[in-house]
Amino acid sequence: RSGEDAISLLKTVRPDIILMDIVLTGKLSGIQTAEVIRKDYKIPLIFTTSNSDNELFEQAKRTEPYGYITKPYEIMDLKRAIDIAAYRSKLEREKEEMLLHLSHTAKLASVGTMASSIIHDLCSPLAMIKGYVHLLKNAKQEKDDSGHLISKITKGVDRMENLIIHLKSFVHKDSIQETRVVDLNKPVSDICTLMATNLNSVNLKFIEAKEPCIDGNESQ
């Protein structure tokens, strides 16, 4: 049969191993047919040939066959070639399954690490919001600072919204996370305010830095 017949047959029949003559009729040579089988079907293939030409052998090698038998051959030689091809195919399948498993495990570990980081990043603005709500509830009547505290709460909500946006950017890898100039005085001041609420007996003094700006991601 021709190489075209062999490829057409593979659409309905999937053998474990293919034993094929290197010389075929039709437009496709045995080597060309083997290339299609290796690329599209990944079925182990053993070449048989009565041609001992070294150049032909080198061409056949590039198709990565599982064996190459020169005619005439003994039945025992053919059996051994098939056994070796079947064993090699089994090892390669097991290797692919193991690599797939390792890849899946690595992805799960990556998701776990990402989830841990997200939880940490979301807890920070949440704690800030809760702290300012507490301050708002306990604000002294003679010095109502509610407007300022509400502004701080709004900033905390905005920060959480930014975290969600960046999480979406992580999921959609084609999007690019932008950086901008961040003033470190703002988050440090917020932290001092919250600490002062819980540490009434400690006198905290915030000293504003002269050049606190960095290029980065404000939500992080």
N, C-alpha and C positions, 0 to 999 in steps of 0.2 A: 504493500500500500504506500501511498504518498504521505508526506509530512502533513499536508492539509487534512487528509483522512484521519490521521492520528489525533490532531488537535480537535477536529470536529467530534471525534468519538469521546474525548475527555469531557465534553459538555453533558454527557449522559452516564458515563462510566468513570469511576475514580479508583483506579487500581492502587495497591500499596506500593508496588514497584513496577517500573517500565523497563523492559528489555528491548532495545531498538538497534537495528542495523544503522551504521553511520552513513551508508549510501542508500538514499531513497529516491523514488520516482517523484515527479511533480516539480513545482516551482521552488519549494522549500527543500534545502538539503537537510541531512540528518543533524548537522550542527546547528542550523538555523531553527529547526524544529525543537531541538533540545533547549535552545535559548528561550523560546516561547514557553516551554513546559516549566523550566526553572523559574522564570519571572512570574508567570500567571497562575501556575498550578502547584508549584513547589512539591512535585512528586519525585522521589528518588529515581534516577535513571542510570541504567547500565548500557554502555555501548558494546555492540559486537561488530567485528569487521574482519574481513580477510585481507585487508590492506595494512601492511606493516610500515607504511610510509611515516617517517618521523614528523614531517611538517603537518600531516593530517592529525597526528596524535597531539601535537602542540595546539592546534586549533580546537580540538575536542576538549582539551584540558581547561580552556577558558570558559566552557559551559558548566564547569564544576560537576562532572558526572560522579556517581557513586561507585563506578567500576568501568573497566575497559578490558574486554576480552577479545583476543585474536583467534579467528577461526583457522583451522579446526580446533575445537576445545573438548575436553573431557567433561562428562556429566558432573563429576565431582568438583571440577574447577568452577563450573557454572553454579552449582549449589553453594559452594563457599562464597562466591562473589555475591550471591543473593543474600546469604546469611549476614555477611559483613555490611551490605547496604541497608538491610533491615535494622541491624543493631545501631548503625550510625544514625539512621533516621530517628530511631527511638531516643537516642541520647540528645539529638538536636531538639526534639519536641520537649523533652524534659527540661532542657536548658532554657527554651523560650518560656515555658510555664513558670520556671523559677524566677527569670528576669521580670516577667509580668507581675508575679507575686511581690517581688522586692520593690518594683515601681509603685505598686498599689500601697504597700506598707509605708514607703517614703512619702507618698502623697498624704496618707492619713496622719503621719507624724507632722508634716508641714501644716496641715489644717489645724492640728492640735496646738501647735506653736502659735499660729496666727490667732486662733480663738483665745488663747491665754493672753496674748498681747492686746487684743481688742477689749477683753474684759477689764484688763488693767487700765487701758486708756479711757474706757467709758466710766469706770468707777471714780476716776479723778474729778471730772466735771460734775458727776452726780453728788459726790461728797461736797463739792463747792456749793452746789445749788441747795443742798440740805442745810449747810452751814448758814448761808445767807437767809434762808427761810426762817431758821431759828433766830437769827439776829433781828429779822423783821418783826417777828412775833414779840420779841422782848425789847424792842426799841423804846427808849424813854420818851414820855409824852412831851417833856420840855425841850427835847432835842430830836425831833422826828427826822430820822435819816432814811425814811422808807423809799424815797425816789432814788437815792444812790444805791440802796440794796437791791431794788427791783432791776436797776440797770445791770448790776453784777449778775443777778439771776439770768437775765436775758443773754448776757455774754456766755454764761455756762451752757445754756440751751443751744446757742449758736455753735459753740465748740463741739457739742455732741453731734449736731447736724453735720459739721465738717468731717467728723470721724466717719459718719455713715457714708458721706460722699466719697471719702478716700477708700472705704471698704468696697464700694461699688467699683472704684477704679482698679482695685486689686483683682476683683472678680473678672472685670473686663480688661484684660491685659493690654489691649490696643490703646487705651486711654493713657495719657501722660500726666503724672502728678507734678503740679507746678510748685515752685518754691518762691518765697518772697521775703522781704526784710521783716524780721520779727523783733519787737522791743521786749527784752527779757525783764524789764522793770515791771511790766504789767502782771505777769503770772507770779513773780516773787512778791509783789505787793498784795495780791489776792491771798497768797498762802499766809503771809504775816497777819492779815486781817482775820482769817479763820483760826489761826493758832492763838491769837490774842483772845478770842472768844472762849476757848477751852482752857486757857492758862491765865486766869485772871490775876494770879499772884505774881506773874512774871511780866516784867516791863520789856516789851519788844519795841525796837526802834528800827524802822526801815530807812536805809540810806540809799538814795537813788544813784545808780551808776551813771557816769558821764557818757560812756560809749557802750551801751548795752545791746546794741542791735547786731543780729546775725542773719545770715541768709538761710532760711529753713522752712519747715512746715509748722505753722502755728498750732495745728491740732495735735501734733506729736510732742 
